[in-house]
């Protein structure tokens, strides 16, 4: 049985914050007697004194301090529940599910999520980091609301968001890093590090895959660490290895067909016509973070 109401806890908090009953009454727009009565009722129902008189001033007892600390958490949670209820009543989703391919630059994604969290603090975000067919699979099955990936499932509309530069790299001590112009045959004779498709159907790995030896890993960071240890070569996102290139931990390989290539990324919603305010806001934040102007999405 609940013995103390949220309102009574609010009155206790107001008295402490204002430094007295009279000032608290002014701030909460109630009479001093109402505020005093609420605190007295709280003490009565809990059987604990929360204030004691020291001179002319009422100060919290040790028990009152302990109770107030817990009460402040309770009041914060109540405020969050009220905010969530208001958001739901206004058509704002309680959760948005976002999937991004692992090679997408992470900085703008985090920037967009930070901006979104300030505008929609009550909406949870589920972020899935996927590879190749893993993202389209989640969108097609309705397991995410928004997808950012190089490829979209058939029948979905997507808008171009950004391009990611992929670079063919290896450790400076690797046999391929001797400065000579490398042919397809040179690469075939060496170990390639690739990232595994996260889709359940396991469509395969992306990029050039003709090396006779191949190690497959699940995360881009693992591939980078393997390369930095001197093993193999790989195509990795430029933004993830820029510091490694600058510090000489990795070097670009001199390929006859070009060391770099760009991968375009598209953003799609599972059903944009039915997207709630939170989903729309997150997509706008992502567009702003990546510097892409909103436009009519081409079919992909």
C-alpha positions in Angstrom: 0.0 0.0 0.0 1.3 3.4 -1.0 1.5 5.6 2.2 3.1 8.7 0.7 2.0 10.5 -2.5 4.4 11.9 -5.1 2.9 15.3 -4.3 4.1 15.0 -0.7 7.6 14.1 -1.9 7.5 17.1 -4.2 6.6 19.4 -1.3 9.5 18.0 0.7 11.9 18.6 -2.2 10.6 22.1 -2.7 11.1 23.1 1.0 14.7 21.9 0.9 15.4 23.5 -2.4 13.8 26.8 -1.4 15.3 26.9 2.1 12.0 27.2 3.9 8.3 26.6 3.9 7.3 30.2 2.9 9.6 30.4 -0.1 8.7 26.9 -1.2 5.0 27.9 -1.1 5.7 30.8 -3.4 7.6 28.6 -5.9 4.9 25.8 -6.0 2.0 28.4 -5.9 0.5 27.0 -2.7 -0.2 28.4 0.7 2.5 27.9 3.4 0.0 25.9 5.5 -0.6 23.5 2.5 3.1 22.9 2.1 3.5 22.4 5.9 0.6 20.1 6.1 2.0 17.9 3.2 5.3 17.5 5.0 3.7 16.8 8.3 1.5 14.1 6.7 4.6 12.6 5.1 6.3 12.3 8.5 3.2 11.0 10.1 2.7 8.2 7.5 6.4 7.2 7.4 6.8 7.4 11.2 10.1 9.3 10.7 11.0 12.9 11.4 12.5 14.5 8.3 13.1 18.0 9.7 14.5 19.2 13.0 14.6 22.8 14.3 18.1 24.3 14.8 17.7 27.8 16.1 15.2 29.5 13.8 15.8 27.1 10.9 14.3 23.7 10.0 17.0 21.4 8.6 16.8 17.8 7.4 17.5 15.1 9.8 19.9 12.3 8.7 16.8 10.1 8.0 15.3 13.0 6.0 18.5 13.3 3.9 18.5 9.6 3.1 14.8 9.7 2.2 15.1 12.8 0.0 17.9 11.2 -2.0 15.7 8.3 -2.8 12.7 10.5 -3.4 14.6 12.6 -5.9 15.2 9.5 -8.0 11.5 8.6 -7.7 10.4 12.1 -8.8 12.8 12.0 -11.8 11.4 8.6 -12.9 7.8 10.0 -12.5 8.7 13.0 -14.7 10.2 10.6 -17.3 7.0 8.5 -17.3 4.9 11.6 -17.7 7.1 12.8 -20.6 6.9 9.4 -22.2 3.1 9.3 -21.9 2.9 12.8 -23.4 5.2 11.7 -26.3 3.1 8.6 -26.9 -0.1 10.6 -26.9 1.5 12.9 -29.5 2.4 10.0 -31.7 6.1 9.7 -30.8 7.5 6.2 -30.8 8.9 4.9 -27.5 11.7 3.2 -29.4 13.5 3.6 -32.8 15.5 0.8 -34.3 18.4 1.8 -36.5 20.8 -0.5 -38.5 24.0 0.8 -40.0 26.7 -1.0 -42.0 30.0 -1.3 -40.1 31.9 0.6 -42.8 29.8 3.7 -42.4 31.6 6.6 -40.7 30.7 6.5 -37.0 31.3 10.1 -36.1 28.3 11.6 -37.9 26.1 8.7 -36.6 27.0 9.5 -33.0 26.6 13.2 -33.7 23.1 12.6 -35.1 22.1 10.4 -32.1 23.3 13.0 -29.7 21.2 15.7 -31.4 18.2 13.3 -31.5 18.6 12.4 -27.8 18.2 16.1 -26.8 15.0 16.4 -28.8 13.5 13.0 -27.8 15.0 12.0 -24.4 12.2 9.6 -23.7 12.7 7.6 -26.9 15.0 4.6 -26.7 17.3 3.8 -29.7 18.4 0.3 -30.7 21.5 0.5 -32.9 22.5 -2.6 -34.9 25.9 -2.7 -36.6 25.6 -4.9 -39.6 27.7 -6.2 -42.6 26.5 -6.6 -46.2 23.1 -8.5 -46.3 22.6 -8.3 -42.6 21.0 -4.8 -42.8 18.7 -5.4 -45.7 17.6 -8.6 -44.1 16.6 -6.8 -40.9 14.7 -4.1 -42.8 12.9 -6.6 -44.9 11.8 -8.6 -41.9 10.6 -5.5 -40.0 13.2 -5.9 -37.3 14.6 -2.3 -37.8 12.9 1.0 -38.7 15.8 2.7 -40.4 18.6 1.2 -42.4 21.8 2.9 -43.7 23.7 0.6 -46.1 25.3 0.3 -49.6 22.4 -1.9 -50.8 18.7 -1.8 -50.0 16.2 -4.7 -50.3 14.2 -4.7 -53.5 11.1 -2.5 -53.4 12.4 -0.1 -50.7 12.9 3.6 -51.4 16.2 5.1 -50.3 17.9 8.4 -50.4 21.7 8.8 -50.9 23.3 9.8 -47.7 27.1 9.8 -48.1 30.1 8.0 -49.7 32.7 6.1 -47.8 36.2 5.7 -49.1 37.7 2.2 -48.9 41.5 1.9 -49.0 43.6 -1.2 -49.7 46.2 -1.3 -46.9 48.7 -3.5 -45.2 51.5 -3.3 -42.5 54.6 -1.4 -43.8 56.6 -4.6 -43.3 54.3 -6.7 -45.4 55.7 -8.1 -48.7 53.0 -6.2 -50.6 54.2 -2.9 -49.2 57.5 -2.7 -51.0 56.4 0.1 -53.3 56.1 -1.9 -56.5 53.0 -1.7 -58.6 50.8 -4.6 -57.6 48.8 -6.7 -60.0 45.9 -9.0 -59.4 48.2 -12.0 -59.3 50.3 -10.3 -56.6 47.2 -10.0 -54.4 46.1 -13.6 -55.1 49.3 -15.0 -53.6 48.8 -13.2 -50.2 46.4 -13.5 -47.3 43.3 -11.2 -47.4 41.4 -10.2 -44.3 37.7 -9.8 -44.9 34.6 -9.1 -42.7 31.9 -11.7 -42.5 28.4 -11.0 -43.8 26.1 -10.6 -40.7 23.0 -11.8 -42.5 21.5 -15.1 -41.5 21.8 -16.3 -45.1 25.5 -15.5 -45.1 25.7 -14.2 -48.7 29.4 -13.8 -48.4 32.0 -11.1 -47.9 32.2 -7.9 -49.9 34.8 -6.5 -52.2 37.6 -8.3 -54.2 37.8 -11.9 -52.9 40.2 -13.7 -55.2 43.1 -14.2 -52.7 44.1 -17.9 -52.3 44.4 -17.4 -48.5 41.6 -15.6 -46.6 40.8 -14.9 -43.0 37.2 -13.9 -42.2 36.4 -11.9 -39.1 33.2 -10.5 -37.6 34.3 -6.9 -36.9 36.1 -4.2 -38.7 38.2 -3.4 -35.6 39.4 -7.0 -35.6 40.5 -6.8 -39.2 42.4 -3.6 -38.5 44.2 -5.1 -35.5 45.3 -8.1 -37.6 46.6 -5.8 -40.3 48.5 -3.7 -37.8 50.2 -6.9 -36.5 51.7 -7.5 -39.9 49.3 -10.2 -41.2 47.6 -9.9 -44.6 46.0 -7.0 -46.5 42.4 -5.6 -46.7 40.2 -2.9 -47.9 39.2 -0.8 -44.8 37.2 2.5 -44.4 39.5 5.5 -44.6 38.0 7.2 -41.5 38.9 4.1 -39.4 42.5 3.9 -40.4 43.4 7.6 -41.1 45.5 7.7 -37.8 47.1 4.4 -38.6 48.2 5.8 -42.0 49.4 9.0 -40.5 51.4 7.2 -37.8 52.9 4.6 -40.3 51.2 1.6 -38.7 49.5 0.9 -42.1 50.3 1.9 -45.6 48.3 2.2 -48.8 49.2 -0.5 -51.4 50.2 0.6 -54.9 47.6 -1.2 -57.0 47.5 -1.0 -60.7 43.8 -0.7 -60.6 43.7 1.9 -57.9 44.1 1.8 -54.1 40.9 3.5 -53.2 37.2 3.2 -54.2 34.1 4.9 -53.0 31.0 3.1 -51.6 27.7 5.0 -51.7 25.4 4.7 -48.7 21.6 5.0 -48.8 19.1 5.6 -46.0 15.7 3.9 -46.0 12.7 3.6 -43.6 10.7 0.4 -43.3 7.5 2.5 -44.1 8.3 6.2 -44.4 4.6 7.1 -44.8 3.9 5.7 -41.4 7.1 6.9 -39.7 6.4 8.6 -36.4 7.8 11.9 -35.3 10.9 10.3 -33.6 11.9 8.3 -36.7 11.5 11.3 -38.9 13.6 13.4 -36.5 16.3 10.8 -36.4 16.5 10.6 -40.2 16.7 14.4 -40.4 19.4 14.4 -37.8 21.4 11.8 -39.8 20.9 13.8 -43.1 22.2 16.9 -41.3 25.1 15.1 -39.7 26.3 13.7 -43.1 25.6 17.0 -44.9 23.1 15.4 -47.2 20.2 17.6 -48.2 16.8 15.9 -47.9 15.5 14.9 -51.3 13.0 12.7 -53.0 14.6 9.2 -52.6 15.4 7.3 -55.8 14.2 3.7 -55.9 17.0 1.2 -55.1 
